Amino acid sequence: MKLKKLPIGIQNIREILEEGYLYVDKTEYIYRLITENKYIFLSRPRRFGKSLLISTIGEIFRGNRELFKGLWIYDSDYEWVEYPVIKLDMSGISVENFDYIKEDLYLMIKDVMWEYELDLDTKRYNQAFRRSIQLLYRKYSRKVVILIDEYDAPIINALEDVEKALKVREIMREFYRVIKANDEYIRFAMLTGVSRFSRAGIFSALNNLNDITIDSEYATMLGITEEELERYFSGYIELLAEKEGMSYEEVLEKIRF
């Protein structure tokens, strides 16, 4: 029996699907998420699939239907409209000093604009974000999708110094404020992270987010259920059972606990 490769450490959906890695199909959840919502917040622990989720949503909004052939969403009634996408990963933001934070944010936006062959007319980090949304909207006559992974990483990385963390929070709040202020240009926005900071904190400027962290409808959108484990990993379970001299059910019981 030839088993699909396991995508250990791979967070890019295109690489997983094009290179034939095993993918647990979560696209039915994603379909509901992106067709029924506009502003989404989701918190999950690290190594729980948030970055892969963001990557998958990005490819769907870019209209790359053929990439998803064989998955649930491919044969759904999703319209596959191509939207401009701003995808940002905050995990690499330097918190060594406040200027570095603003510079890193600006450079991330500049990289997105380079991808779309657009130039920024400002070097202010929050204004660059605002201009990127508006420029993309004008160029493509289509609303913009914003995907932000690890939104809280800069704050968490500065938590050893409370005063510094508070200042970082203010910088990030000004950045995220741009999303709400540009509602008319936005089709969908999603932020993920490991923490759920108070709305009186970083989200006071973005209070229209739908927090689905504990929403039962999306409880299994990340992670793997027992049913999915048996459907997608049965071959691996059989191999492990053979190697350990156990039955299939005994291995499942070990996995459960």
Disulfide bonds with the S-S distance in Angstrom:
none
